[in-house]
Amino acid sequence: MRDLSPLQKARLNYNPKLAGALVKGIKNVKISFSGATSAVKDENEIKELFKDVYGQPIASFSDKGESLSMLNKNVGVILSGGQAPGGHNVIAGLYDALKQANSSNKLYGFLGGPSGIIDSEYIEFNDEFINEYRNTGGFDIIGSGRTKLETEEQFEKTLATCNALNISAIVIIGGDDSNTNACMLAQWLKAKNTGIQVIGCPKTIDGDLKNSQIEISFGFDTAAKTYSELVGNIQRDANSAKKYWHFIKLMGRSATHVGLEVALQTQPNIALISEEVEAKKQSLKSIVDYITDVVVKRANAGKNFGVALIPEGLIEFIPEMKTMISALNDILASLEKESSFVNAQNEEKYSIISAKLDNESAGVFNSLPSLIKAQLLMDRDPHGNVQVSKIETEKLLIEMVKANLKQRSDFKGKFSEQAHFFGYEGRCAAPSNFDADYCYSLGYNAFALISAGLSGYLSCIKNLTEPAANWKAGGVPLTMMMNMEKRHGKMKPVIQKALVDLNGPVFKEFETNREKYALEDCYVYPGAIQYFGPAEVCDCTTLTLQLEQKVAVQC
């Protein structure tokens, strides 16, 4: 046993709650089905690509219906993509259900993500090993990776590994891309009549893997609460020192669910929502003007401090920036072998690039601080594109606001700034009670889907604003969530990402209060995640989920 803090020891002994239909044990679970399903979009293309797993019905578990089979089942599990709090509990729930069904069943964990099953690198779980990881954060139990399962060679090697270990089912724990790959693997294995099943589990702290059937992805609850604690701490400091503006970039590149949830929990003076920026076709200048206006109004009220939340993916949602970066990708590709450019000083490079951009994009590029221009010219990603995620957007906005304030005759205050980026702080936090319970149920439920003989399904637990005893367990066909999108120049099947709904109750709640947050000191200090105490504090889920489910907000 590793050295543990008192809190770690207490969390290891926490008994996660199961969804109602699963409480009586895996041998008492029964299954029923609804009608056939279709893809969310591009139905004909998805149906053609996934002929053998397309159109399956939604599955539901309860004490009524057909009994599950308790045959001998060796299962392999994979952690795929970025870390999210609760992943260890998914594996623990899967392991417990598997052993309850048949003590001779084996669970293999593939090391380092999908590459582990391709290269046959694995461990076999036992009670002693898995008990060290219950209710803990991180993915260190077997590690994770981003290898895609999509080629014939990879599928053949996966099959060989499964045959060698007598594995009859694979559980892939991941986000939208990982579960897209799970669907592709399920289709290939079904078409080859291998008898090997594939089940997915919905994971991502970004919160963008959700739809009519998946209410929330695991990890979002814990990450949002962790970031809210940190933002609340900074707001307390800002309101105490009364001399700094804090610009805080929050993880969430493709969607702003995290930023929106943290804004509702902490009520900062400014919170930018990428989806709103794109919908309103806001320019970089208009965003800077908006922030500057709030800074000036607060300064004129004697408040030379504040907090602004910046989404990680903001740059890619500003239409003019997206256009400029796209053009920049092409220009840098054409210049990468020209020694006169490669060996030039940065200022020279800026001039060369500016001359090659059209007038509008050149104007945007030239308006950027030198720090940001340099970041745009950093080493590109494996696809040859600018690494937008490495752009320090919070510092970009700080520099542009400072320049703007110098031009404002109505600004009589002071502007001192601090920049922060909260990302990795939330990915491996010890899971909240909600995520500990939800993840355990997802893993346990995944084995119920396996016992039902299903493949190409995503483990699904619903009714999540109710106590766990009222949660509803089942499975959703992965093809139901898929559409066709352009990836790296080609149309590919992918699970559709869920962006912030600007007409939905969560954004509307924020929009209604935004002006008040800006000028008044409405700061809320959520504090650390509560693990022990009254259920209405410890088991309360996110405001996002409560507002979406239209239940009375509990906390």
Buried (B, 14 or more C-beta within 10 A) or exposed (E): EEEEEEEBEEBBEBEBBBBBBBBEEBEEBBBBBEEEBEBBEBBEBBBEBBEBBBBBBBBBBBEEBEEBEEEEBBBBBBBBBBBBBBBBBBBBBBBBBBBBBBEEBBBBBBBBBBBBBBBBBBBEBEEEEBEBBBBBBBBBBBBBBEBBBBEEEBBEBBBEBBEEBEBBBBBBBBBBBBBBBBBBBBBBBBEEEBEBBBBBBBBBBBBBBBBEBBBBBBBBBBBBBBBBBBBBBBBEBBBEEEEBBBBBBBBBBBBBBBBBBBBBBBBBBBBBBBBBBBEEEBBBBEBBBBBBBBBBBBBEEEBBBBBBBBBBBBBBBBBBBBBBBEBBBEBBEEBEEEEEBEEBEEEEBBEBBBEBBEEEBBBBBEBBBEEBBEBBBEEBEEEEBBEBBEBBBBBBBBBBBBEBBEEBEEBEBEBEBBBBBBBEBBBBBBBBBBBBBBBBBBBBBBBBBBBBEBBBBBBBBBBBBEEBEEBBBBBBBBBBBBBBBEEEEEEEBBBBBBBBEBEEBBBEBBEEBBEEBBBBBBBBBBEEBBBEEEEEEBBBBBBBBBBBBEEEEEB
